[in-house]
Amino acid sequence: MGDGAPADGRRGIVTPVRGGVDDLPVEAESFLTYLAVERGRAPLTLSAYRRDLRRWVAHLDALGHTVRAATEDDVLSFSAALAAEELAPSSRARILSTVRGLYRHLVVEGVVSDDPTAHVEAQRRPDALPRALAVDDVLVLLDTVRDGGEHDGPHPVEAAVRLRDSALLELLYGTGIRVSEACGVDLGDLDVEAGVVRVLGKRRRERIVPVIVEVWSALARYLDEGRPVLLGHVGVTRAPTGAVFLGRRGGRISRQAVWEVIRRRGVEAGLDPTSLSPHVLRHSCATHLLDGGADLRLVQELLGHASISTTQLYTKVANERLVGAYRAAHPRAGAELRR
């Protein structure tokens, strides 16, 4: 952003601009036209979308990027820039939802082939209840990944990938750590004797997370039988890595790859893949801990929440489920109570 930025404000994301249709590139205008003509959005709603898109385009301009060539890193840096402006969480969520809608439209229209927002977690609106899988669904998922080797055939890499996926999903659900934290775990972060793993959370805050026996068992088998195969197969020459979780070519696994692992294994387990994501496993861990009687502060420490208010959202999930079960089961819960 510098002194040479145009007066219309496109070189920055702090101040929205007013003006005509030439403020935005054709891809954004096409999206707005679609919303107006095919979705029937009201003028005030379209104005809000336009403001949001101006912010996004201005951010890309500052990076020297275009709408068509935007990357996931651009979306993540945009999200961080919005947070730095100290916008209300609801405003950040709305703006990022607009950008997400833009790229879904462009993919459908064939304008772009890849959606840079596809693997970026949606911003949760204030007081939105986290989604959580039923305990039985999680167990089906974990058991299917662990025991489904007959689907892989004799190929050693496929067997190694299954061992990796089993250990990865066990760790995500067993500890509730974030996908970025799981991707960042190195061999030196595992302390088997103490039964803990060290992770780096948001703002590089370090925390120590306890690991249960089932997770260690899956990790040990992967490290002994799976990781060496991924590290050395297809003759890839690369610098040695200390990453625990590896991709098929021996490098550290990416966040996008973890998303695909969860969706693919969910399909294999007969679950709805649209209901699965790394954050769903994190939410499920927290919700099931609270259902089991865990202290709220303990869950806050485990998940690495800076504020207890974030963790308290999970208590709403537990309370709503309790009320629902009561109304469904109590013999005196009549029609009036069930409403």
SEZAMAR-728924 format. One record per residue (C-alpha): residue in one letter; x negated, y, z negated. Coordinates in steps of 0.1 Angstrom, whole numbers, plus 5000, padded with zeros to 4 digits. Layout:
<atoms>
AXYZ
...
</atoms>
This chain:
<atoms>
M500050005000
G497850315003
D498250675013
G498850575049
A502150405041
P505050525062
A507550755046
D510350505051
G508850295023
R508249975042
R504649945028
G505649834993
I508449654975
V509049894947
T511350144963
P514150024987
V514650225018
R517750385034
G518150395071
G519550225102
V519249885117
D515749945130
D514449915094
L514349535097
P512949295123
V515249115146
E515248795126
A516648975095
E519149165116
S520248835131
F520848695096
L522848995086
T524948975118
Y525648605110
L526748695075
A529048965088
V530648795118
E530648425108
R530748445070
G532948755067
R530748925041
A532049255029
P530149585037
L528949635002
T527649275000
L525849325033
S524249645020
A522949444990
Y521549185014
R519849455035
R518149605004
D516849264994
L515549195029
R513849535030
R511949434999
W510849105014
V509849265048
A507949535030
H506049275009
L505149085041
D504049415058
A501749485029
L500149135034
G499949185071
H502348895077
T505648865096
V508948705089
R508348415113
A504848345099
A505648375062
T504248105039
E505147955006
D502348154990
D504048465003
V507248374986
L505448294953
S503548624954
F506848804962
S508448644932
A505548744910
A505749104923
L509449124914
A508648994879
A505949254876
E508549524883
E510449404853
L513649364872
A516449194854
P516348814859
S519748824877
S518349084902
R515248864909
A517448564913
R519648744938
I516748884958
L515048544961
S518448384970
T518748624999
V515248535012
R516148165008
G519348225028
L517448405055
Y515048105061
R517847845060
H519548045087
L516348075108
V515647705105
V519247615116
E518847855146
G515547705155
V513748035151
V511247885126
S510447515121
D509447535084
D511247705055
P508647875032
T511247875004
A512047505005
H509747394977
V509947714956
E512147664925
A515247884926
Q515248154900
R517748054873
R520248324865
P520748424829
D522648174808
A522747924837
L522847574823
P519947354833
R520847044852
A519946714837
L520246354849
A522046094828
V519645874808
D520645574828
D519945744861
V516445844849
L515745484838
V516945344872
L514645594890
L511645494869
D512345124870
T512845134908
V509545314914
R507645074891
D509144754903
G509844824940
G506544694954
E508344454978
H509244754999
D505644845005
G504344545023
P500644435021
H499144775028
P496844864998
V497445245003
E501245194999
A500744994968
A498345274954
V500945544963
R503645354944
L501345324913
R500645704916
D504345784920
S505245574890
A502645734868
L503646084881
L507346044874
E506745884840
L504546184831
L507046444843
Y509946294825
G507946174795
T506446514787
G508646764805
I505546944820
R505947164850
V505147034885
S502247274888
E500947154855
A501046794866
C499246874898
G496547054879
V495746774854
D492146644856
L490646334843
G489046524815
D492446654803
L493446304793
D492646204757
V493745844753
E492545804717
A494546104706
G497446024728
V497646364744
V497146554777
R495946904780
V497847124806
L497447484818
G500847654819
K502047994830
R499548274827
R496947994822
R498147934786
E496647594775
R498747354754
I498347004742
V501246764750
P501846424734
V502146124757
I504245814748
V503045454753
E505145394785
V503445694802
W499945584792
S500645234805
A501745374840
L498745614840
A496245344831
R497445114858
Y497345394884
L493845504873
D492545144874
E494245014906
G495645304926
R493445614923
P490245444935
V492145334967
L493445684974
L489945834966
G488145614991
H490445505019
V490245605056
G486645715052
V487546075044
T484346265034
R485046525008
A483546654976
P484446434946
T487546554927
G488446524891
A492246544898
V494346274883
F497046274910
L495746244945
G497346264980
R496945995006
R493646155018
G491946174985
G492546534976
R494546684947
I498246624953
S500346944962
R503547074947
Q505347014980
A504146644980
V505546594945
W508946724956
E508946474984
V507846194961
I510846264938
R513346294967
R512045974985
R512045764953
G515445894944
V516845764977
E515145434970
A516845424936
G520245494951
L520445844936
D521646164953
P518346324965
T519846674964
S520246644926
L516546564921
S513546794917
P510546824894
H512547084873
V515446844870
L513146584854
R511846864831
H515346964821
S516346604816
C513446544792
A514346854771
T518146774771
H517546404762
L515146504734
L517746734719
D520446474723
G518146244703
G517846484674
A514546664683
D514047004667
L514447304690
R511047444681
L509447114689
V511047114723
Q509947484728
E506347384721
L506447084743
L507847264773
G505547574768
H508447824766
A507248164755
S510648244740
I512948024719
S515848174738
T514847984769
T514847654751
Q518247734735
L519847694769
Y519447324764
T521547324733
K524447454753
V524147154776
A524246924746
N527147104729
E529247104761
R528646734765
L529646674729
V532846874733
G533646684765
A533046344749
Y535146444718
R538146564739
A537946254761
A537746004732
H539646134701
P543145994698
R544446334685
A542946524714
G546146604732
A546846784765
E546347124749
L542847024737
R541846874770
R542547204789
</atoms>
